[in-house]
Amino acid sequence: SGSSDPYCVVKVDNEVVARTATVWKSLNPFWGEEYTLRLPRGFRSLAVYVLDEDTIGQDDVIGKVSLSRQQISAEPRGVDGWLSLAPVDPDEEVQGEIHLELRVPEQGHPRVLRCHLIEARDLAPRDPSGTSDPFARVSCCGQTLETAVIKKTRFPHWDEVLEFELAEGELGEAVLSVEVWDWDMVGKNDFLGRVEFPLDTICTDPTKGWFQLLPFPSTAEDHGGQLGALRLAVRLVEDRPPDSTALAVLEEVTSGESRQDVATKLVKIFLGQGLAVPLLDYLTTRELARTTDPNTLFRSNSLASKSVEQFMKVVGLPYLHEVLKPVVNRIFEEKKYVELDPGKMELSRGRRGSLSEARVRESSLELLRGYLGAIIDAIVGSAEKCPLVMRVAFKQLRRRVEERFPSEQHEEVRYFSISGFLFLRFFAPAVLTPKLFSLREQHAEPRTGRTLLLLAK
């Protein structure tokens, strides 16, 4: 019909990790799909293949765009633009590893190279069944030997030893070549990968282990965009070793709804063991490492923020009561009318006018200043009453923040990080809803609630 039915396949180190939808009957498809991939540690490349879906037979490969880890890492803002599709050569589409043991015994004449082909894993599928029929071909000094064919597998186990006689003076720059092929009854065999070893290295030092299979050196020419181009935006968001500790995994799997409960239980468990400070230090240090903008530090409801919040509630409740209860009780008992928003003011007499609003505002400001002054004085004067474990935890937090943001321009961050917890997540919420912190037995009625809200703000 003169068109294609294109779709894309995303591969990381030749392993398929994503597939787009098919756009039917188009030579100019738009996908607009986005994927977030958790890449394995030490990944080498990311490739996007464009294929033409066929209802009968195998899908046709149109071309690919391949990006190495170095190419992606070199662009902090990511790779973004039109990239020409390159042709796909089956001899370059290799994957998997081979397990070998190579040695040349010191005894014996002539010397013999022993090549023990143990097994291979994760080979590329070359047959319609999704498997291959792999065998290994070993070449050295003009001699070639092959292993048996293992049918219908991508994880062959040969356990064969192939031996090569080495003539004197043959070592020099000679190499041992190990190739893996897919055997086909009809047509030519398919290449699955190769690996090479200098002979002089094997003679001096036996070699054993898993080795990555590599393609034949590329002979593909640049087709100058004849196959089309693919518009991609690829960005490496975070490049760091994975953290597999129990707490790190717990943080990954907890959702926003369950994080509060998890934090509460964690804090109680670690407090019971006398390890609350190390727990908070671990969680806050992890969050500091992830934070690039100090203005956003501990502003999210992460496991670290929730844990510090619960920690303060558990160990600091008696302290909170001693500081805030006198002022909160006074506000509840006095039931004064406080309002600063003209749209919400209740003006009892006369037409609503600026004079009445000004009086209400002036009266409200005076009351708020009085209450707020009492609260601030109580907090500032309570340093010695603050539980020791809270002071130790915040001292450690300040040290970690200083280490993470040491420059002079970030000097105040060490204080904001503590006040963000102490005021925004401890004192202010207690002023706003005293019942939740057991400061009162009942919730405030609307008038007192409005006063508490303005004070908390």
C-alpha positions as a Python dict, from the first residue, in 0.01 Angstrom:
ca = {
    (1, 'S'): (0, 0, 0),
    (2, 'G'): (306, 225, 6),
    (3, 'S'): (288, 273, 383),
    (4, 'S'): (392, 91, 702),
    (5, 'D'): (243, -5, 1037),
    (6, 'P'): (528, 115, 1261),
    (7, 'Y'): (592, 58, 1628),
    (8, 'C'): (900, 96, 1849),
    (9, 'V'): (1078, -146, 2080),
    (10, 'V'): (1310, -13, 2352),
    (11, 'K'): (1607, -228, 2451),
    (12, 'V'): (1859, -187, 2731),
    (13, 'D'): (2174, -391, 2661),
    (14, 'N'): (1975, -586, 2400),
    (15, 'E'): (1698, -676, 2645),
    (16, 'V'): (1348, -559, 2547),
    (17, 'V'): (1205, -334, 2820),
    (18, 'A'): (922, -148, 2645),
    (19, 'R'): (705, -145, 2330),
    (20, 'T'): (495, 138, 2191),
    (21, 'A'): (155, 107, 2026),
    (22, 'T'): (138, 42, 1652),
    (23, 'V'): (43, 337, 1432),
    (24, 'W'): (-142, 189, 1136),
    (25, 'K'): (-77, 288, 774),
    (26, 'S'): (165, 574, 832),
    (27, 'L'): (514, 678, 725),
    (28, 'N'): (507, 968, 974),
    (29, 'P'): (387, 809, 1300),
    (30, 'F'): (341, 1002, 1623),
    (31, 'W'): (361, 802, 1948),
    (32, 'G'): (404, 1057, 2228),
    (33, 'E'): (478, 779, 2477),
    (34, 'E'): (702, 821, 2780),
    (35, 'Y'): (878, 554, 2986),
    (36, 'T'): (1067, 570, 3313),
    (37, 'L'): (1319, 287, 3321),
    (38, 'R'): (1513, 161, 3622),
    (39, 'L'): (1840, 74, 3452),
    (40, 'P'): (2071, -200, 3579),
    (41, 'R'): (2393, -94, 3742),
    (42, 'G'): (2663, -62, 3479),
    (43, 'F'): (2429, -69, 3177),
    (44, 'R'): (2609, -6, 2848),
    (45, 'S'): (2354, 109, 2591),
    (46, 'L'): (1993, 197, 2516),
    (47, 'A'): (1849, 134, 2170),
    (48, 'V'): (1513, 207, 2007),
    (49, 'Y'): (1414, -16, 1714),
    (50, 'V'): (1147, 85, 1464),
    (51, 'L'): (959, -211, 1318),
    (52, 'D'): (676, -261, 1070),
    (53, 'E'): (403, -485, 1207),
    (54, 'D'): (289, -760, 971),
    (55, 'T'): (-21, -969, 1031),
    (56, 'I'): (137, -1256, 837),
    (57, 'G'): (497, -1361, 894),
    (58, 'Q'): (768, -1186, 1091),
    (59, 'D'): (765, -811, 1152),
    (60, 'D'): (1012, -615, 937),
    (61, 'V'): (1288, -416, 1106),
    (62, 'I'): (1306, -64, 959),
    (63, 'G'): (1602, 67, 1157),
    (64, 'K'): (1731, 163, 1499),
    (65, 'V'): (1878, 445, 1706),
    (66, 'S'): (2142, 335, 1956),
    (67, 'L'): (2279, 550, 2240),
    (68, 'S'): (2567, 449, 2464),
    (69, 'R'): (2568, 522, 2836),
    (70, 'Q'): (2846, 776, 2774),
    (71, 'Q'): (2637, 961, 2512),
    (72, 'I'): (2339, 989, 2747),
    (73, 'S'): (2548, 1083, 3054),
    (74, 'A'): (2736, 1353, 2860),
    (75, 'E'): (2415, 1555, 2817),
    (76, 'P'): (2290, 1681, 3159),
    (77, 'R'): (1968, 1805, 2999),
    (78, 'G'): (1932, 1487, 2799),
    (79, 'V'): (1943, 1392, 2432),
    (80, 'D'): (1651, 1559, 2255),
    (81, 'G'): (1599, 1580, 1881),
    (82, 'W'): (1575, 1397, 1548),
    (83, 'L'): (1818, 1106, 1514),
    (84, 'S'): (1868, 918, 1185),
    (85, 'L'): (1775, 552, 1184),
    (86, 'A'): (2065, 314, 1123),
    (87, 'P'): (2026, -20, 945),
    (88, 'V'): (2006, -328, 1165),
    (89, 'D'): (2272, -590, 1092),
    (90, 'P'): (2185, -929, 1248),
    (91, 'D'): (2556, -992, 1309),
    (92, 'E'): (2560, -691, 1542),
    (93, 'E'): (2244, -785, 1732),
    (94, 'V'): (2415, -1007, 1986),
    (95, 'Q'): (2358, -1051, 2358),
    (96, 'G'): (2446, -1283, 2641),
    (97, 'E'): (2761, -1421, 2800),
    (98, 'I'): (2973, -1733, 2773),
    (99, 'H'): (3139, -1922, 3060),
    (100, 'L'): (3493, -2036, 2972),
    (101, 'E'): (3809, -2174, 3126),
    (102, 'L'): (4130, -2136, 2921),
    (103, 'R'): (4469, -2268, 3025),
    (104, 'V'): (4799, -2395, 2887),
    (105, 'P'): (4960, -2654, 3121),
    (106, 'E'): (5329, -2586, 3183),
    (107, 'Q'): (5417, -2956, 3143),
    (108, 'G'): (5415, -3147, 2818),
    (109, 'H'): (5554, -3116, 2470),
    (110, 'P'): (5413, -2993, 2243),
    (111, 'R'): (5221, -2746, 2456),
    (112, 'V'): (4845, -2785, 2450),
    (113, 'L'): (4582, -2514, 2489),
    (114, 'R'): (4282, -2650, 2679),
    (115, 'C'): (3958, -2457, 2610),
    (116, 'H'): (3680, -2565, 2846),
    (117, 'L'): (3344, -2438, 2713),
    (118, 'I'): (3114, -2466, 3011),
    (119, 'E'): (2790, -2285, 2922),
    (120, 'A'): (2630, -1966, 2787),
    (121, 'R'): (2334, -1761, 2899),
    (122, 'D'): (2079, -1511, 2767),
    (123, 'L'): (2169, -1566, 2400),
    (124, 'A'): (1970, -1386, 2130),
    (125, 'P'): (1667, -1579, 1998),
    (126, 'R'): (1718, -1653, 1627),
    (127, 'D'): (1440, -1907, 1561),
    (128, 'P'): (1064, -1840, 1527),
    (129, 'S'): (1017, -2040, 1849),
    (130, 'G'): (1193, -1764, 2042),
    (131, 'T'): (1497, -1982, 2111),
    (132, 'S'): (1814, -2086, 1925),
    (133, 'D'): (2014, -2404, 1856),
    (134, 'P'): (2354, -2284, 1979),
    (135, 'F'): (2698, -2433, 1929),
    (136, 'A'): (3044, -2285, 1986),
    (137, 'R'): (3321, -2263, 1726),
    (138, 'V'): (3677, -2214, 1856),
    (139, 'S'): (3964, -2108, 1628),
    (140, 'C'): (4332, -2089, 1714),
    (141, 'C'): (4651, -2092, 1501),
    (142, 'G'): (4474, -2211, 1187),
    (143, 'Q'): (4279, -2486, 1370),
    (144, 'T'): (3901, -2482, 1419),
    (145, 'L'): (3693, -2706, 1646),
    (146, 'E'): (3324, -2704, 1734),
    (147, 'T'): (3108, -2818, 2024),
    (148, 'A'): (2786, -3014, 1995),
    (149, 'V'): (2463, -2831, 1905),
    (150, 'I'): (2222, -2785, 2196),
    (151, 'K'): (1868, -2764, 2055),
    (152, 'K'): (1601, -2505, 2140),
    (153, 'T'): (1763, -2306, 2420),
    (154, 'R'): (1913, -1968, 2494),
    (155, 'F'): (2101, -2113, 2792),
    (156, 'P'): (2312, -2400, 2649),
    (157, 'H'): (2529, -2618, 2875),
    (158, 'W'): (2813, -2781, 2678),
    (159, 'D'): (3078, -2878, 2937),
    (160, 'E'): (3320, -2972, 2656),
    (161, 'V'): (3698, -2939, 2645),
    (162, 'L'): (3857, -2859, 2308),
    (163, 'E'): (4235, -2895, 2280),
    (164, 'F'): (4476, -2719, 2041),
    (165, 'E'): (4842, -2807, 1990),
    (166, 'L'): (5064, -2501, 1995),
    (167, 'A'): (5372, -2511, 1776),
    (168, 'E'): (5687, -2340, 1907),
    (169, 'G'): (5708, -1975, 1812),
    (170, 'E'): (5340, -1966, 1716),
    (171, 'L'): (5230, -1755, 2008),
    (172, 'G'): (5345, -1406, 1909),
    (173, 'E'): (5035, -1199, 1835),
    (174, 'A'): (4808, -1502, 1785),
    (175, 'V'): (4458, -1496, 1932),
    (176, 'L'): (4203, -1753, 2042),
    (177, 'S'): (3860, -1679, 1895),
    (178, 'V'): (3540, -1821, 2045),
    (179, 'E'): (3224, -1773, 1840),
    (180, 'V'): (2869, -1883, 1921),
    (181, 'W'): (2632, -1970, 1635),
    (182, 'D'): (2272, -2076, 1593),
    (183, 'W'): (2255, -2394, 1386),
    (184, 'D'): (1994, -2398, 1108),
    (185, 'M'): (1893, -2706, 911),
    (186, 'V'): (1804, -2494, 608),
    (187, 'G'): (2005, -2190, 505),
    (188, 'K'): (2310, -2044, 672),
    (189, 'N'): (2376, -2047, 1045),
    (190, 'D'): (2303, -1728, 1244),
    (191, 'F'): (2578, -1549, 1434),
    (192, 'L'): (2521, -1512, 1812),
    (193, 'G'): (2840, -1340, 1930),
    (194, 'R'): (3212, -1377, 1978),
    (195, 'V'): (3498, -1312, 2218),
    (196, 'E'): (3876, -1313, 2163),
    (197, 'F'): (4179, -1371, 2388),
    (198, 'P'): (4552, -1306, 2315),
    (199, 'L'): (4738, -1639, 2335),
    (200, 'D'): (5038, -1502, 2524),
    (201, 'T'): (4803, -1387, 2804),
    (202, 'I'): (4650, -1736, 2839),
    (203, 'C'): (4994, -1899, 2849),
    (204, 'T'): (5112, -1681, 3137),
    (205, 'D'): (4784, -1658, 3329),
    (206, 'P'): (4494, -1910, 3311),
    (207, 'T'): (4163, -1740, 3228),
    (208, 'K'): (3826, -1836, 3373),
    (209, 'G'): (3489, -1660, 3408),
    (210, 'W'): (3185, -1517, 3230),
    (211, 'F'): (3261, -1306, 2923),
    (212, 'Q'): (3030, -1071, 2735),
    (213, 'L'): (2964, -1180, 2376),
    (214, 'L'): (3049, -909, 2124),
    (215, 'P'): (2939, -843, 1762),
    (216, 'F'): (3160, -856, 1455),
    (217, 'P'): (3326, -518, 1392),
    (218, 'S'): (3065, -298, 1226),
    (219, 'T'): (3083, -245, 851),
    (220, 'A'): (2751, -59, 826),
    (221, 'E'): (2761, 266, 635),
    (222, 'D'): (2577, 582, 727),
    (223, 'H'): (2265, 580, 510),
    (224, 'G'): (2226, 955, 556),
    (225, 'G'): (1873, 936, 691),
    (226, 'Q'): (1742, 724, 400),
    (227, 'L'): (1566, 495, 648),
    (228, 'G'): (1398, 789, 819),
    (229, 'A'): (1454, 956, 1154),
    (230, 'L'): (1318, 913, 1504),
    (231, 'R'): (1252, 1203, 1740),
    (232, 'L'): (1364, 1107, 2091),
    (233, 'A'): (1404, 1273, 2428),
    (234, 'V'): (1626, 1064, 2657),
    (235, 'R'): (1753, 1181, 2994),
    (236, 'L'): (1945, 1000, 3267),
    (237, 'V'): (1776, 1138, 3578),
    (238, 'E'): (1992, 977, 3842),
    (239, 'D'): (2312, 780, 3805),
    (240, 'R'): (2397, 611, 4134),
    (241, 'P'): (2438, 259, 4271),
    (242, 'P'): (2111, 108, 4396),
    (243, 'D'): (2055, 104, 4771),
    (244, 'S'): (1929, -239, 4871),
    (245, 'T'): (1900, -190, 5248),
    (246, 'A'): (1571, -286, 5410),
    (247, 'L'): (1483, 77, 5489),
    (248, 'A'): (1560, 187, 5133),
    (249, 'V'): (1336, -85, 4991),
    (250, 'L'): (1063, 5, 5243),
    (251, 'E'): (1081, 369, 5134),
    (252, 'E'): (1046, 266, 4769),
    (253, 'V'): (737, 51, 4819),
    (254, 'T'): (538, 268, 5063),
    (255, 'S'): (272, 490, 4910),
    (256, 'G'): (162, 831, 5039),
    (257, 'E'): (-135, 680, 5223),
    (258, 'S'): (63, 415, 5410),
    (259, 'R'): (374, 623, 5478),
    (260, 'Q'): (230, 776, 5795),
    (261, 'D'): (158, 434, 5948),
    (262, 'V'): (497, 296, 5841),
    (263, 'A'): (678, 598, 5988),
    (264, 'T'): (487, 567, 6319),
    (265, 'K'): (573, 199, 6358),
    (266, 'L'): (936, 248, 6252),
    (267, 'V'): (988, 526, 6507),
    (268, 'K'): (834, 321, 6789),
    (269, 'I'): (1045, 13, 6704),
    (270, 'F'): (1371, 209, 6685),
    (271, 'L'): (1291, 416, 6994),
    (272, 'G'): (1236, 94, 7187),
    (273, 'Q'): (1584, -19, 7085),
    (274, 'G'): (1742, 320, 7162),
    (275, 'L'): (1818, 369, 6790),
    (276, 'A'): (1580, 651, 6693),
    (277, 'V'): (1859, 903, 6626),
    (278, 'P'): (2052, 669, 6387),
    (279, 'L'): (1723, 589, 6210),
    (280, 'L'): (1642, 956, 6150),
    (281, 'D'): (2003, 1027, 6052),
    (282, 'Y'): (1990, 752, 5789),
    (283, 'L'): (1658, 865, 5641),
    (284, 'T'): (1735, 1239, 5638),
    (285, 'T'): (2084, 1180, 5492),
    (286, 'R'): (1926, 983, 5205),
    (287, 'E'): (1683, 1266, 5138),
    (288, 'L'): (1962, 1525, 5153),
    (289, 'A'): (2155, 1328, 4891),
    (290, 'R'): (1851, 1342, 4660),
    (291, 'T'): (1788, 1716, 4710),
    (292, 'T'): (1948, 1966, 4474),
    (293, 'D'): (1745, 2276, 4566),
    (294, 'P'): (1775, 2355, 4940),
    (295, 'N'): (1446, 2550, 4925),
    (296, 'T'): (1259, 2221, 4877),
    (297, 'L'): (1439, 2036, 5157),
    (298, 'F'): (1205, 1813, 5365),
    (299, 'R'): (899, 1979, 5211),
    (300, 'S'): (760, 1654, 5067),
    (301, 'N'): (579, 1389, 5269),
    (302, 'S'): (866, 1143, 5235),
    (303, 'L'): (943, 865, 5480),
    (304, 'A'): (1216, 1087, 5631),
    (305, 'S'): (979, 1382, 5688),
    (306, 'K'): (702, 1162, 5826),
    (307, 'S'): (944, 978, 6057),
    (308, 'V'): (1082, 1301, 6207),
    (309, 'E'): (725, 1426, 6249),
    (310, 'Q'): (617, 1109, 6432),
    (311, 'F'): (937, 1110, 6638),
    (312, 'M'): (858, 1461, 6766),
    (313, 'K'): (502, 1358, 6853),
    (314, 'V'): (615, 1051, 7047),
    (315, 'V'): (906, 1199, 7244),
    (316, 'G'): (800, 1565, 7251),
    (317, 'L'): (433, 1558, 7350),
    (318, 'P'): (488, 1639, 7724),
    (319, 'Y'): (725, 1917, 7617),
    (320, 'L'): (468, 2052, 7369),
    (321, 'H'): (200, 2054, 7640),
    (322, 'E'): (424, 2245, 7881),
    (323, 'V'): (500, 2509, 7618),
    (324, 'L'): (164, 2561, 7448),
    (325, 'K'): (-111, 2456, 7688),
    (326, 'P'): (-131, 2780, 7893),
    (327, 'V'): (-174, 2997, 7581),
    (328, 'V'): (-410, 2755, 7405),
    (329, 'N'): (-631, 2730, 7715),
    (330, 'R'): (-641, 3110, 7738),
    (331, 'I'): (-754, 3139, 7371),
    (332, 'F'): (-1031, 2883, 7427),
    (333, 'E'): (-1150, 3056, 7746),
    (334, 'E'): (-1145, 3415, 7614),
    (335, 'K'): (-1330, 3332, 7286),
    (336, 'K'): (-1227, 3668, 7136),
    (337, 'Y'): (-1339, 3763, 6788),
    (338, 'V'): (-1041, 3780, 6552),
    (339, 'E'): (-1059, 3840, 6176),
    (340, 'L'): (-827, 4005, 5922),
    (341, 'D'): (-1009, 3922, 5598),
    (342, 'P'): (-1259, 4204, 5510),
    (343, 'G'): (-1469, 3953, 5317),
    (344, 'K'): (-1523, 3746, 5633),
    (345, 'M'): (-1567, 4020, 5891),
    (346, 'E'): (-1891, 4027, 6090),
    (347, 'L'): (-1978, 4394, 6136),
    (348, 'S'): (-2252, 4423, 6399),
    (349, 'R'): (-2386, 4774, 6341),
    (350, 'G'): (-2411, 5038, 6073),
    (351, 'R'): (-2343, 5013, 5708),
    (352, 'R'): (-2031, 4822, 5626),
    (353, 'G'): (-1760, 5083, 5600),
    (354, 'S'): (-1385, 5128, 5614),
    (355, 'L'): (-1391, 5266, 5970),
    (356, 'S'): (-1562, 4958, 6113),
    (357, 'E'): (-1333, 4727, 5915),
    (358, 'A'): (-1030, 4924, 6035),
    (359, 'R'): (-1144, 4889, 6398),
    (360, 'V'): (-1201, 4516, 6365),
    (361, 'R'): (-866, 4473, 6193),
    (362, 'E'): (-686, 4681, 6457),
    (363, 'S'): (-850, 4489, 6741),
    (364, 'S'): (-773, 4156, 6573),
    (365, 'L'): (-410, 4246, 6513),
    (366, 'E'): (-368, 4346, 6876),
    (367, 'L'): (-515, 4017, 6998),
    (368, 'L'): (-309, 3811, 6753),
    (369, 'R'): (11, 3991, 6851),
    (370, 'G'): (-64, 3923, 7216),
    (371, 'Y'): (-133, 3552, 7165),
    (372, 'L'): (155, 3509, 6922),
    (373, 'G'): (397, 3693, 7149),
    (374, 'A'): (307, 3460, 7433),
    (375, 'I'): (355, 3153, 7210),
    (376, 'I'): (691, 3270, 7074),
    (377, 'D'): (817, 3365, 7421),
    (378, 'A'): (712, 3024, 7554),
    (379, 'I'): (891, 2842, 7269),
    (380, 'V'): (1210, 3049, 7283),
    (381, 'G'): (1229, 3015, 7660),
    (382, 'S'): (1182, 2638, 7651),
    (383, 'A'): (1520, 2527, 7512),
    (384, 'E'): (1625, 2356, 7836),
    (385, 'K'): (1293, 2172, 7856),
    (386, 'C'): (1324, 2026, 7504),
    (387, 'P'): (1387, 1648, 7537),
    (388, 'L'): (1754, 1557, 7506),
    (389, 'V'): (1693, 1298, 7233),
    (390, 'M'): (1519, 1565, 7020),
    (391, 'R'): (1812, 1801, 7063),
    (392, 'V'): (2061, 1529, 6971),
    (393, 'A'): (1859, 1437, 6658),
    (394, 'F'): (1840, 1799, 6541),
    (395, 'K'): (2208, 1861, 6617),
    (396, 'Q'): (2292, 1567, 6391),
    (397, 'L'): (2052, 1697, 6125),
    (398, 'R'): (2217, 2039, 6131),
    (399, 'R'): (2561, 1875, 6083),
    (400, 'R'): (2436, 1672, 5785),
    (401, 'V'): (2281, 1980, 5622),
    (402, 'E'): (2606, 2173, 5665),
    (403, 'E'): (2794, 1888, 5495),
    (404, 'R'): (2546, 1879, 5205),
    (405, 'F'): (2520, 2257, 5155),
    (406, 'P'): (2852, 2400, 5283),
    (407, 'S'): (2865, 2727, 5083),
    (408, 'E'): (2805, 3066, 5248),
    (409, 'Q'): (2498, 3134, 5032),
    (410, 'H'): (2332, 2832, 5195),
    (411, 'E'): (2430, 2924, 5551),
    (412, 'E'): (2070, 2961, 5668),
    (413, 'V'): (1962, 2622, 5533),
    (414, 'R'): (2095, 2451, 5848),
    (415, 'Y'): (1842, 2652, 6053),
    (416, 'F'): (1552, 2628, 5806),
    (417, 'S'): (1588, 2249, 5800),
    (418, 'I'): (1527, 2235, 6177),
    (419, 'S'): (1265, 2509, 6199),
    (420, 'G'): (1078, 2342, 5913),
    (421, 'F'): (1026, 2042, 6138),
    (422, 'L'): (998, 2217, 6474),
    (423, 'F'): (753, 2487, 6363),
    (424, 'L'): (579, 2366, 6046),
    (425, 'R'): (532, 2005, 6162),
    (426, 'F'): (518, 2039, 6542),
    (427, 'F'): (419, 2371, 6700),
    (428, 'A'): (203, 2515, 6419),
    (429, 'P'): (-12, 2199, 6371),
    (430, 'A'): (-62, 2180, 6748),
    (431, 'V'): (-185, 2541, 6753),
    (432, 'L'): (-412, 2475, 6455),
    (433, 'T'): (-575, 2156, 6590),
    (434, 'P'): (-504, 2124, 6966),
    (435, 'K'): (-724, 1815, 7002),
    (436, 'L'): (-499, 1606, 6772),
    (437, 'F'): (-211, 1677, 7011),
    (438, 'S'): (-422, 1615, 7324),
    (439, 'L'): (-399, 1983, 7424),
    (440, 'R'): (-781, 1996, 7447),
    (441, 'E'): (-1051, 1732, 7479),
    (442, 'Q'): (-1278, 1885, 7213),
    (443, 'H'): (-1226, 2058, 6878),
    (444, 'A'): (-1256, 2436, 6880),
    (445, 'E'): (-1587, 2603, 6791),
    (446, 'P'): (-1576, 2814, 6467),
    (447, 'R'): (-1477, 3150, 6624),
    (448, 'T'): (-1188, 3003, 6826),
    (449, 'G'): (-1094, 2781, 6530),
    (450, 'R'): (-1053, 3089, 6311),
    (451, 'T'): (-824, 3251, 6571),
    (452, 'L'): (-614, 2933, 6588),
    (453, 'L'): (-592, 2917, 6207),
    (454, 'L'): (-465, 3277, 6182),
    (455, 'L'): (-212, 3212, 6460),
    (456, 'A'): (-87, 2894, 6291),
    (457, 'K'): (-43, 3082, 5962),
}
